[in-house]
Each structure stands twice: as structure tokens, then as C-alpha cells.
């Protein structure tokens, strides 16, 4: 369906350019942005970073940088080495970490949790609800601040943070055991919490994936 919307948008833009004098579209900027949108949609829909989506995202960001004049000419020769590095790192991390290391929810529980999208924008949420079961945070060229300090979090709740050219900050309540799993490709995860593990405490599982981005736990 996303391909249909992309073709529709292109058709409308072309039509407006032909019918409205003075209306011009810089398609050198449009098509890289469309690649980024398609890649982002695929990642959010599948809830994982497949190789095709990663390559499309890289191509969109690369050529958008070139067309905006943000990438100096002397750096453009690293295109193929950088692309090979991204593909290689994805394959390595996919087999070594992504499927084995992260804690996963059941499909039934996935339908009950809330999802936050910071895509080319910012999200700032404070949660006060009881029986908080978990959340998915997607920061894509944007940021998300999620404050859970007033929430009553259920034992075994799973919070997934995905940051691609963006970042998320998670504020956590005290009195919980934290089990943090993280994987990064040209990104970072900073855990500033200092909680002691105690058997009587409930456990929160946090999965962090950072690609050219970062996640922060406080």
C-alpha cells in the first residue's frame, strides 16, 4: 500500500507542476525523502531492521545529503565502502544479537501495549497509568521522552527503544530490577540508572537498538 501512496504523491506533484505556473518541485530532494519514508514504513511495520530497509534508508540519507550540499565531494568516494560496512554489520548483528539477545513479548501482549513514534518530530509523554505492560518507542530522525516515574509497571514489562538517526530518553521509577539489552551500529546506549538488584522487586526488560542514534536511560 505504501508504494501506492508514493506513486500517488509523485503523480500529484507532477500534475501541480504542470498546471500551476510558478509551482516547482525539486525532485532531487523528493526521491531521497521517499526512500527514507519507504524504509521507515517497512521498519515500523515489520518491527525489525531488515537488510532491504537498511539499504534504502542509507541510500535516501546519502543522496539527500548530497543534493542538499551537506556532503563534501571528497567524502563521496566512501559510498561503496560505507555501504558494504553497513551490510556486513547488519548481517553480523542480526545473527549474533538481534534474535538471541532481546527479550520478546507474546503476540497477545503486543496488542495491548502502546507505541510512540518520533518521526521527524519530537514526542514528550508522562505516563501515570496502573498496570503498565510495556511500550515500543521509534525515534526516526526525531526524539522521544517517555517519563514512567509515576507509572505502576507490571512485573516482566518489556520496553523496546529503536533509534535511527534519532534518540529516546526513558525516565524510570525506582524500586525495580532492570534487565537491559542493547545493540548499536554507529550509535550508543547510555544507562544512567543506578538501581540495585533485589529479589523482592519487579523486573523491567529494556531492549535498545541504536543505528546512527542513541538511547538514554535515567
C-alpha positions in Angstrom: 0.0 0.0 0.0 2.9 2.4 0.8 4.1 2.1 -2.9 0.6 3.2 -4.0 0.8 6.3 -1.8 4.3 7.1 -3.1 3.2 6.9 -6.7 0.1 8.9 -5.9 2.2 11.6 -4.3 4.6 11.7 -7.2 1.7 12.0 -9.7 0.1 14.8 -7.8 3.4 16.7 -7.6 4.0 16.3 -11.3 0.4 17.4 -12.1 0.7 20.5 -9.9 4.0 21.4 -11.5 2.4 21.3 -15.0 -0.9 23.0 -14.1 0.3 25.8 -11.7 2.7 28.4 -13.2 5.5 29.1 -10.7 5.0 25.9 -8.8 8.2 23.9 -8.9 9.2 20.7 -7.1 12.8 19.8 -6.5 12.7 16.1 -7.3 16.3 15.8 -6.4 15.1 16.2 -2.8 11.8 14.4 -3.2 13.0 11.0 -4.3 15.6 10.5 -1.4 13.0 11.5 1.1 10.6 9.0 -0.4 13.3 6.3 0.0 13.6 7.3 3.7 9.8 7.2 4.1 9.5 3.7 2.5 12.4 2.4 4.6 10.9 3.8 7.8 7.4 2.4 7.0 8.9 -1.0 6.4 10.8 -0.9 9.7 7.8 0.2 11.7 5.5 -2.3 10.1 7.8 -5.3 10.5 9.2 -4.1 13.8 12.6 -5.1 12.8 15.5 -3.8 10.8 15.7 -6.0 7.7 18.6 -5.6 5.2 16.5 -4.1 2.4 15.1 -1.4 4.7 18.5 -0.5 6.0 19.9 -0.2 2.5 17.0 2.0 1.3 17.4 4.2 4.4 21.1 4.6 3.8 20.6 5.5 0.1 17.9 8.0 1.0 20.0 9.7 3.6 23.2 9.6 1.4 21.6 11.2 -1.6 19.6 13.7 0.4 22.9 14.8 1.9 24.5 15.2 -1.5 21.5 17.0 -3.0 21.4 19.4 -0.1 25.1 20.1 -0.4 25.8 18.7 3.1 28.2 16.0 1.9 31.6 17.4 0.6 32.7 16.0 -2.7 35.9 14.4 -1.2 33.7 12.2 1.1 31.5 10.9 -1.7 34.1 8.2 -2.7 33.4 6.3 0.5 29.9 5.4 -0.7 30.7 1.8 -1.6 32.9 1.0 1.4 30.3 2.5 3.7 27.5 0.5 2.1 29.5 -2.7 2.4 30.2 -1.9 6.1 26.6 -1.3 6.8 25.5 -4.6 5.1 28.3 -6.5 6.9 27.5 -5.1 10.3 23.8 -5.8 9.8 24.4 -9.4 9.0 26.8 -9.9 12.0 24.5 -8.1 14.5 21.4 -9.9 13.1 22.8 -13.3 13.7 24.8 -12.6 16.9 22.5 -10.3 18.8 19.1 -9.2 17.5 17.3 -12.6 17.6 19.1 -14.1 20.5 19.7 -11.3 22.9 16.4 -9.3 23.0 13.5 -10.4 25.2 10.3 -10.7 23.2 6.7 -10.3 24.0 3.9 -12.7 23.1 1.7 -11.7 20.2 -1.3 -11.3 22.6 0.6 -8.9 24.8 1.9 -6.9 21.7 -1.7 -5.9 21.0 -2.1 -4.3 24.4 1.0 -2.1 24.6 1.3 1.5 23.3 3.6 2.6 20.5 5.2 6.0 20.3 6.5 7.5 17.0 9.0 10.3 16.9 9.5 10.6 13.2 10.9 13.9 12.0 9.4 15.3 15.2 9.5 15.1 19.0 7.3 13.3 21.5 7.1 14.1 25.2 4.9 11.8 27.3 4.3 11.3 31.0 2.6 8.1 32.0 0.6 7.7 35.2 -1.3 4.6 34.5 -1.6 1.4 36.6 -0.7 -2.0 35.2 1.7 -0.6 32.6 2.7 -3.6 30.4 5.4 -2.0 28.2 5.8 0.2 25.1 7.6 0.5 21.8 9.5 3.7 21.0 10.5 4.5 17.4 12.7 7.6 17.1 13.5 8.1 13.4 15.1 11.5 12.7 13.3 12.7 15.8 13.2 12.2 19.6 11.0 10.7 22.3 11.0 11.5 26.0 8.9 8.9 28.0 8.5 9.6 31.7 7.5 6.4 33.6 8.4 7.6 37.1 4.7 7.8 38.2 3.6 4.6 36.4 2.8 1.3 38.1 4.8 -1.0 35.9 3.9 -4.7 35.8 6.5 -7.4 36.5 8.1 -8.6 33.3 7.1 -5.5 31.3 9.1 -5.1 28.1 10.1 -1.7 26.7 11.7 -1.6 23.2 13.6 1.5 22.1 14.5 1.8 18.4 16.5 4.9 17.4 17.6 5.6 13.8 19.2 9.0 13.3 17.3 10.0 16.4 17.2 9.4 20.1 15.0 8.4 23.1 15.1 9.2 26.8 13.4 6.8 29.2 12.8 8.1 32.8 12.3 5.1 35.1 10.9 4.7 38.6 13.0 3.4 41.5 12.3 0.1 43.2 12.5 -2.1 40.1 15.1 -4.5 38.7 16.3 -3.5 35.2 17.4 -6.0 32.6 18.9 -4.0 29.7 19.9 -5.5 26.4 21.4 -3.2 23.7 22.8 -3.3 20.2 24.3 -0.4 18.3 25.5 0.4 14.8 27.2 3.7 14.8 25.1 4.6 17.8 25.1 4.4 21.6 23.1 3.5 24.6 23.7 5.3 27.9 22.4 3.8 31.1 22.5 6.4 33.9 20.4 4.3 36.3 22.0 3.0 39.5 19.5 0.5 40.8 20.5 -2.4 43.0 19.0 -5.8 42.0 16.7 -7.2 44.7 14.6 -10.3 44.6 11.5 -8.6 46.0 11.5 -6.0 43.2 9.6 -6.4 39.9 11.7 -6.7 36.8 11.5 -4.4 33.7 13.1 -5.6 30.5 14.5 -2.9 28.2 15.7 -3.6 24.7 17.7 -0.8 23.0 18.7 -0.7 19.3 20.6 2.3 18.1 21.6 2.9 14.5 23.3 6.3 14.0 21.3 7.4 17.1 21.2 7.0 20.8 19.1 5.9 23.8 19.3 7.2 27.3 18.0 5.5 30.5 17.6 7.6 33.6 
